[in-house]
């Protein structure tokens, strides 16, 4: 993954947040293996979901001086991953995992 090109602090922040994003992706993928105990409705989360979140993370970090946590959480939870989620409880779970 291409790190942030803005400065050293941006690169460091990108790497730390990318680790968190990958851990989140692995967690929701693992929940899929538990059937209805993991998610109320079966979802097909995929690698492109993680990739678009990674690109957005890089873009947000390069364009802002401070880390826009609320914007990153919203794009991941409501648009990228959350766009597939139709159950209210599953949506709450994704939001909780990202907060």
DRENTORKOL-3810 file (N, C-alpha, C; in nm, 4 decimals):
REM DRENTORKOL-3810
@n.u->0.0831; n.v->-0.1177; n.w->0.0000; ca.u->0.0000; ca.v->0.0000; ca.w->0.0000; c.u->0.0880; c.v->0.1246; c.w->0.0000
@n.u->0.0549; n.v->0.2158; n.w->-0.0863; ca.u->0.1271; ca.v->0.3427; ca.w->-0.0918; c.u->0.0918; c.v->0.4257; c.w->0.0304
@n.u->0.1937; n.v->0.4650; n.w->0.1034; ca.u->0.1709; ca.v->0.5465; ca.w->0.2223; c.u->0.1458; c.v->0.6910; c.w->0.1818
@n.u->0.1020; n.v->0.7670; n.w->0.2770; ca.u->0.0795; ca.v->0.9100; ca.w->0.2596; c.u->0.2104; c.v->0.9770; c.w->0.2174
@n.u->0.2054; n.v->1.0688; n.w->0.1223; ca.u->0.3266; ca.v->1.1338; ca.w->0.0713; c.u->0.3468; c.v->1.2747; c.w->0.1266
@n.u->0.2601; n.v->1.3176; n.w->0.2156; ca.u->0.2628; ca.v->1.4551; ca.w->0.2657; c.u->0.3866; c.v->1.4828; c.w->0.3521
@n.u->0.4069; n.v->1.4064; n.w->0.4572; ca.u->0.5229; ca.v->1.4211; ca.w->0.5464; c.u->0.5377; c.v->1.2937; c.w->0.6293
@n.u->0.6380; n.v->1.2909; n.w->0.7161; ca.u->0.6660; ca.v->1.1711; ca.w->0.7956; c.u->0.5539; c.v->1.1408; c.w->0.8947
@n.u->0.4986; n.v->1.2442; n.w->0.9547; ca.u->0.3890; ca.v->1.2244; ca.w->1.0503; c.u->0.2674; c.v->1.1640; c.w->0.9800
@n.u->0.2403; n.v->1.2106; n.w->0.8594; ca.u->0.1285; ca.v->1.1576; ca.w->0.7809; c.u->0.1515; c.v->1.0096; c.w->0.7491
@n.u->0.2743; n.v->0.9737; n.w->0.7126; ca.u->0.3065; ca.v->0.8331; ca.w->0.6836; c.u->0.2858; c.v->0.7465; c.w->0.8072
@n.u->0.3313; n.v->0.7958; n.w->0.9218; ca.u->0.3174; ca.v->0.7214; ca.w->1.0462; c.u->0.1690; c.v->0.7015; c.w->1.0813
@n.u->0.0918; n.v->0.8086; n.w->1.0717; ca.u->-0.0518; ca.v->0.8016; ca.w->1.0999; c.u->-0.1210; c.v->0.7069; c.w->1.0033
@n.u->-0.0851; n.v->0.7142; n.w->0.8754; ca.u->-0.1454; ca.v->0.6269; ca.w->0.7742; c.u->-0.1203; c.v->0.4803; c.w->0.8083
@n.u->0.0018; n.v->0.4469; n.w->0.8433; ca.u->0.0352; ca.v->0.3068; ca.w->0.8740; c.u->-0.0425; c.v->0.2563; c.w->0.9946
@n.u->-0.0516; n.v->0.3387; n.w->1.0990; ca.u->-0.1249; ca.v->0.2980; ca.w->1.2187; c.u->-0.2737; c.v->0.2794; c.w->1.1886
@n.u->-0.3304; n.v->0.3726; n.w->1.1132; ca.u->-0.4731; ca.v->0.3640; ca.w->1.0829; c.u->-0.5021; c.v->0.2541; c.w->0.9821
@n.u->-0.4079; n.v->0.2263; n.w->0.8924; ca.u->-0.4248; ca.v->0.1163; ca.w->0.7976; c.u->-0.4281; c.v->-0.0168; c.w->0.8714
@n.u->-0.3441; n.v->-0.0308; n.w->0.9730; ca.u->-0.3478; ca.v->-0.1526; ca.w->1.0544; c.u->-0.4858; c.v->-0.1697; c.w->1.1173
@n.u->-0.5413; n.v->-0.0612; n.w->1.1736; ca.u->-0.6742; ca.v->-0.0671; ca.w->1.2327; c.u->-0.7810; c.v->-0.1022; c.w->1.1307
@n.u->-0.7691; n.v->-0.0471; n.w->1.0117; ca.u->-0.8646; ca.v->-0.0769; ca.w->0.9051; c.u->-0.8571; c.v->-0.2237; c.w->0.8648
@n.u->-0.7364; n.v->-0.2762; n.w->0.8510; ca.u->-0.7201; ca.v->-0.4180; ca.w->0.8148; c.u->-0.7719; c.v->-0.5097; c.w->0.9251
@n.u->-0.7511; n.v->-0.4702; n.w->1.0511; ca.u->-0.8023; ca.v->-0.5485; ca.w->1.1626; c.u->-0.9556; c.v->-0.5470; c.w->1.1616
@n.u->-1.0147; n.v->-0.4311; n.w->1.1345; ca.u->-1.1599; ca.v->-0.4201; ca.w->1.1236; c.u->-1.2116; c.v->-0.5101; c.w->1.0114
@n.u->-1.1463; n.v->-0.5052; n.w->0.8957; ca.u->-1.1876; ca.v->-0.5864; ca.w->0.7812; c.u->-1.1813; c.v->-0.7356; c.w->0.8166
@n.u->-1.0730; n.v->-0.7772; n.w->0.8815; ca.u->-1.0593; ca.v->-0.9176; ca.w->0.9215; c.u->-1.1675; c.v->-0.9564; c.w->1.0222
@n.u->-1.2004; n.v->-0.8657; n.w->1.1128; ca.u->-1.3020; ca.v->-0.8940; ca.w->1.2151; c.u->-1.4394; c.v->-0.9155; c.w->1.1524
@n.u->-1.4766; n.v->-0.8284; n.w->1.0599; ca.u->-1.6106; ca.v->-0.8454; ca.w->1.0011; c.u->-1.6138; c.v->-0.9650; c.w->0.9064
@n.u->-1.5025; n.v->-0.9974; n.w->0.8430; ca.u->-1.4957; ca.v->-1.1176; ca.w->0.7596; c.u->-1.5112; c.v->-1.2416; c.w->0.8478
@n.u->-1.4457; n.v->-1.2417; n.w->0.9621; ca.u->-1.4531; ca.v->-1.3557; ca.w->1.0536; c.u->-1.5949; c.v->-1.3734; c.w->1.1074
@n.u->-1.6635; n.v->-1.2632; n.w->1.1337; ca.u->-1.8016; ca.v->-1.2726; ca.w->1.1825; c.u->-1.8912; c.v->-1.3431; c.w->1.0817
@n.u->-1.8587; n.v->-1.3332; n.w->0.9525; ca.u->-1.9386; ca.v->-1.3991; ca.w->0.8481; c.u->-1.9361; c.v->-1.5512; c.w->0.8632
@n.u->-1.8287; n.v->-1.6054; n.w->0.9202; ca.u->-1.8179; ca.v->-1.7506; ca.w->0.9326; c.u->-1.9114; c.v->-1.8069; c.w->1.0390
@n.u->-1.9673; n.v->-1.7219; n.w->1.1242; ca.u->-2.0550; ca.v->-1.7686; ca.w->1.2311; c.u->-2.2026; c.v->-1.7638; c.w->1.1930
@n.u->-2.2315; n.v->-1.7387; n.w->1.0665; ca.u->-2.3702; ca.v->-1.7384; ca.w->1.0210; c.u->-2.4536; c.v->-1.6350; c.w->1.0945
@n.u->-2.5750; n.v->-1.6732; n.w->1.1373; ca.u->-2.6635; ca.v->-1.5767; ca.w->1.2023; c.u->-2.6137; c.v->-1.5275; c.w->1.3382
@n.u->-2.5144; n.v->-1.5947; n.w->1.3965; ca.u->-2.4562; ca.v->-1.5433; ca.w->1.5209; c.u->-2.3615; c.v->-1.4279; c.w->1.4921
@n.u->-2.3036; n.v->-1.4245; n.w->1.3734; ca.u->-2.2118; ca.v->-1.3177; ca.w->1.3357; c.u->-2.2844; c.v->-1.1960; c.w->1.2820
@n.u->-2.3723; n.v->-1.2192; n.w->1.1845; ca.u->-2.4537; ca.v->-1.1130; ca.w->1.1247; c.u->-2.5963; c.v->-1.1644; c.w->1.1127
@n.u->-2.6939; n.v->-1.0775; n.w->1.1302; ca.u->-2.8337; ca.v->-1.1194; ca.w->1.1167; c.u->-2.8662; c.v->-1.1587; c.w->0.9739
@n.u->-2.8018; n.v->-1.0932; n.w->0.8792; ca.u->-2.8206; ca.v->-1.1204; ca.w->0.7368; c.u->-2.6824; c.v->-1.1494; c.w->0.6800
@n.u->-2.6676; n.v->-1.2506; n.w->0.5935; ca.u->-2.5338; ca.v->-1.2773; ca.w->0.5365; c.u->-2.4929; c.v->-1.1679; c.w->0.4369
@n.u->-2.3740; n.v->-1.1127; n.w->0.4557; ca.u->-2.3217; ca.v->-1.0080; ca.w->0.3679; c.u->-2.1950; c.v->-1.0577; c.w->0.3015
@n.u->-2.1673; n.v->-1.0043; n.w->0.1853; ca.u->-2.0470; ca.v->-1.0399; ca.w->0.1110; c.u->-1.9501; c.v->-0.9226; c.w->0.1123
@n.u->-1.8814; n.v->-0.9026; n.w->0.2252; ca.u->-1.7794; ca.v->-0.7986; ca.w->0.2320; c.u->-1.6597; c.v->-0.8475; c.w->0.1513
@n.u->-1.5949; n.v->-0.7562; n.w->0.0787; ca.u->-1.4896; ca.v->-0.8003; ca.w->-0.0126; c.u->-1.3649; c.v->-0.7134; c.w->-0.0019
@n.u->-1.2617; n.v->-0.7560; n.w->-0.0719; ca.u->-1.1355; ca.v->-0.6837; ca.w->-0.0750; c.u->-1.1514; c.v->-0.5416; c.w->-0.1309
@n.u->-1.2332; n.v->-0.5195; n.w->-0.2345; ca.u->-1.2536; ca.v->-0.3804; ca.w->-0.2813; c.u->-1.3107; c.v->-0.2872; c.w->-0.1740
@n.u->-1.3875; n.v->-0.3403; n.w->-0.0790; ca.u->-1.4365; ca.v->-0.2575; ca.w->0.0320; c.u->-1.3185; c.v->-0.2038; c.w->0.1120
@n.u->-1.2227; n.v->-0.2912; n.w->0.1417; ca.u->-1.1040; ca.v->-0.2505; ca.w->0.2164; c.u->-1.0179; c.v->-0.1557; c.w->0.1347
@n.u->-1.0043; n.v->-0.1823; n.w->0.0055; ca.u->-0.9198; ca.v->-0.0993; ca.w->-0.0804; c.u->-0.9732; c.v->0.0430; c.w->-0.0931
@n.u->-1.1038; n.v->0.0584; n.w->-0.1087; ca.u->-1.1592; ca.v->0.1935; ca.w->-0.1209; c.u->-1.1449; c.v->0.2686; c.w->0.0112
@n.u->-1.1603; n.v->0.1989; n.w->0.1240; ca.u->-1.1383; ca.v->0.2638; ca.w->0.2544; c.u->-0.9928; c.v->0.3073; c.w->0.2685
@n.u->-0.9004; n.v->0.2258; n.w->0.2196; ca.u->-0.7590; ca.v->0.2595; ca.w->0.2262; c.u->-0.7285; c.v->0.3824; c.w->0.1397
@n.u->-0.7863; n.v->0.3888; n.w->0.0214; ca.u->-0.7648; ca.v->0.5050; ca.w->-0.0660; c.u->-0.8246; c.v->0.6312; c.w->-0.0037
@n.u->-0.9418; n.v->0.6178; n.w->0.0567; ca.u->-1.0041; ca.v->0.7327; ca.w->0.1224; c.u->-0.9229; c.v->0.7768; c.w->0.2431
@n.u->-0.8672; n.v->0.6821; n.w->0.3173; ca.u->-0.7818; ca.v->0.7148; ca.w->0.4312; c.u->-0.6631; c.v->0.7982; c.w->0.3856
@n.u->-0.5962; n.v->0.7541; n.w->0.2805; ca.u->-0.4811; ca.v->0.8282; ca.w->0.2276; c.u->-0.5225; c.v->0.9672; c.w->0.1819
@n.u->-0.6327; n.v->0.9749; n.w->0.1097; ca.u->-0.6799; ca.v->1.1030; ca.w->0.0585; c.u->-0.7136; c.v->1.2004; c.w->0.1724
@n.u->-0.7886; n.v->1.1519; n.w->0.2729; ca.u->-0.8260; ca.v->1.2377; ca.w->0.3852; c.u->-0.7040; c.v->1.2849; c.w->0.4634
@n.u->-0.6053; n.v->1.1979; n.w->0.4822; ca.u->-0.4860; ca.v->1.2370; ca.w->0.5570; c.u->-0.4019; c.v->1.3386; c.w->0.4802
@n.u->-0.3945; n.v->1.3234; n.w->0.3488; ca.u->-0.3147; ca.v->1.4163; ca.w->0.2687; c.u->-0.3812; c.v->1.5523; c.w->0.2550
@n.u->-0.5137; n.v->1.5568; n.w->0.2590; ca.u->-0.5850; ca.v->1.6822; ca.w->0.2363; c.u->-0.6184; c.v->1.7586; c.w->0.3644
@n.u->-0.5972; n.v->1.6986; n.w->0.4811; ca.u->-0.6316; ca.v->1.7636; ca.w->0.6078; c.u->-0.5105; c.v->1.7687; c.w->0.6998
@n.u->-0.5069; n.v->1.8721; n.w->0.7825; ca.u->-0.3986; ca.v->1.8834; ca.w->0.8800; c.u->-0.4207; c.v->1.7901; c.w->0.9989
@n.u->-0.5445; n.v->1.7809; n.w->1.0442; ca.u->-0.5796; ca.v->1.6906; ca.w->1.1543; c.u->-0.6504; c.v->1.5686; c.w->1.0956
@n.u->-0.6483; n.v->1.4604; n.w->1.1681; ca.u->-0.7148; ca.v->1.3376; ca.w->1.1215; c.u->-0.8656; c.v->1.3556; c.w->1.1331
@n.u->-0.9388; n.v->1.3460; n.w->1.0218; ca.u->-1.0851; ca.v->1.3622; ca.w->1.0252; c.u->-1.1544; c.v->1.2308; c.w->1.0615
@n.u->-1.1483; n.v->1.1958; n.w->1.1896; ca.u->-1.2018; ca.v->1.0676; ca.w->1.2361; c.u->-1.3501; c.v->1.0499; c.w->1.2012
@n.u->-1.4291; n.v->1.1532; n.w->1.2215; ca.u->-1.5737; ca.v->1.1424; ca.w->1.1951; c.u->-1.6003; c.v->1.1135; c.w->1.0475
@n.u->-1.5288; n.v->1.1798; n.w->0.9599; ca.u->-1.5480; ca.v->1.1579; ca.w->0.8162; c.u->-1.5034; c.v->1.0174; c.w->0.7763
@n.u->-1.3913; n.v->0.9725; n.w->0.8299; ca.u->-1.3429; ca.v->0.8382; ca.w->0.7986; c.u->-1.4384; c.v->0.7317; c.w->0.8503
@n.u->-1.4889; n.v->0.7509; n.w->0.9714; ca.u->-1.5834; ca.v->0.6552; ca.w->1.0288; c.u->-1.7114; c.v->0.6513; c.w->0.9459
@n.u->-1.7598; n.v->0.7691; n.w->0.9048; ca.u->-1.8831; ca.v->0.7741; ca.w->0.8267; c.u->-1.8660; c.v->0.7048; c.w->0.6916
@n.u->-1.7571; n.v->0.7346; n.w->0.6207; ca.u->-1.7400; ca.v->0.6740; ca.w->0.4877; c.u->-1.7272; c.v->0.5229; c.w->0.4964
@n.u->-1.6582; n.v->0.4738; n.w->0.5994; ca.u->-1.6423; ca.v->0.3283; ca.w->0.6134; c.u->-1.7716; c.v->0.2626; c.w->0.6613
@n.u->-1.8319; n.v->0.3182; n.w->0.7670; ca.u->-1.9472; ca.v->0.2535; ca.w->0.8294; c.u->-2.0765; c.v->0.2709; c.w->0.7514
@n.u->-2.0953; n.v->0.3840; n.w->0.6868; ca.u->-2.2227; ca.v->0.4109; ca.w->0.6197; c.u->-2.2172; c.v->0.3909; c.w->0.4687
@n.u->-2.1016; n.v->0.4156; n.w->0.4084; ca.u->-2.0951; ca.v->0.4082; ca.w->0.2621; c.u->-2.0280; c.v->0.2800; c.w->0.2126
@n.u->-1.9035; n.v->0.2589; n.w->0.2510; ca.u->-1.8274; ca.v->0.1480; ca.w->0.1927; c.u->-1.8725; c.v->0.0115; c.w->0.2440
@n.u->-1.8609; n.v->-0.0124; n.w->0.3724; ca.u->-1.9072; ca.v->-0.1390; ca.w->0.4294; c.u->-2.0559; c.v->-0.1327; c.w->0.4596
@n.u->-2.1005; n.v->-0.0224; n.w->0.5173; ca.u->-2.2396; ca.v->-0.0086; ca.w->0.5579; c.u->-2.3383; c.v->-0.0010; c.w->0.4431
@n.u->-2.2900; n.v->0.0276; n.w->0.3224; ca.u->-2.3789; ca.v->0.0327; ca.w->0.2070; c.u->-2.4442; c.v->-0.1011; c.w->0.1765
@n.u->-2.3825; n.v->-0.2087; n.w->0.2176; ca.u->-2.4391; ca.v->-0.3425; ca.w->0.1975; c.u->-2.5331; c.v->-0.3833; c.w->0.3105
@n.u->-2.5118; n.v->-0.3245; n.w->0.4265; ca.u->-2.5824; ca.v->-0.3679; ca.w->0.5472; c.u->-2.7240; c.v->-0.3121; c.w->0.5490
@n.u->-2.8216; n.v->-0.4021; n.w->0.5612; ca.u->-2.9618; ca.v->-0.3605; ca.w->0.5611; c.u->-3.0275; c.v->-0.3771; c.w->0.6970
@n.u->-2.9688; n.v->-0.4549; n.w->0.7855; ca.u->-3.0261; ca.v->-0.4764; ca.w->0.9176; c.u->-2.9763; c.v->-0.3688; c.w->1.0136
@n.u->-3.0672; n.v->-0.3137; n.w->1.0915; ca.u->-3.0345; ca.v->-0.2048; ca.w->1.1840; c.u->-2.9336; c.v->-0.2499; c.w->1.2901
@n.u->-2.9462; n.v->-0.3718; n.w->1.3389; ca.u->-2.8551; ca.v->-0.4214; ca.w->1.4423; c.u->-2.7156; c.v->-0.4468; c.w->1.3853
@n.u->-2.7092; n.v->-0.4949; n.w->1.2627; ca.u->-2.5793; ca.v->-0.5139; ca.w->1.1972; c.u->-2.5121; c.v->-0.3793; c.w->1.1721
@n.u->-2.5905; n.v->-0.2803; n.w->1.1353; ca.u->-2.5370; ca.v->-0.1460; ca.w->1.1138; c.u->-2.4807; c.v->-0.0885; c.w->1.2442
@n.u->-2.5526; n.v->-0.1082; n.w->1.3533; ca.u->-2.5032; ca.v->-0.0633; ca.w->1.4844; c.u->-2.3733; c.v->-0.1338; c.w->1.5202
@n.u->-2.3646; n.v->-0.2611; n.w->1.4867; ca.u->-2.2435; ca.v->-0.3383; ca.w->1.5162; c.u->-2.1229; c.v->-0.2822; c.w->1.4391
@n.u->-2.1414; n.v->-0.2532; n.w->1.3112; ca.u->-2.0316; ca.v->-0.1969; ca.w->1.2304; c.u->-1.9883; c.v->-0.0617; c.w->1.2865
@n.u->-2.0854; n.v->0.0220; n.w->1.3201; ca.u->-2.0526; ca.v->0.1525; ca.w->1.3779; c.u->-1.9787; c.v->0.1374; c.w->1.5107
@n.u->-2.0193; n.v->0.0414; n.w->1.5911; ca.u->-1.9523; ca.v->0.0193; ca.w->1.7189; c.u->-1.8098; c.v->-0.0300; c.w->1.6982
@n.u->-1.7901; n.v->-0.1211; n.w->1.6036; ca.u->-1.6553; ca.v->-0.1731; ca.w->1.5776; c.u->-1.5608; c.v->-0.0639; c.w->1.5293
@n.u->-1.6136; n.v->0.0335; n.w->1.4578; ca.u->-1.5291; ca.v->0.1420; ca.w->1.4060; c.u->-1.5081; c.v->0.2560; c.w->1.5054
@n.u->-1.5849; n.v->0.2574; n.w->1.6124; ca.u->-1.5672; ca.v->0.3701; ca.w->1.7058; c.u->-1.4761; c.v->0.3384; c.w->1.8212
END
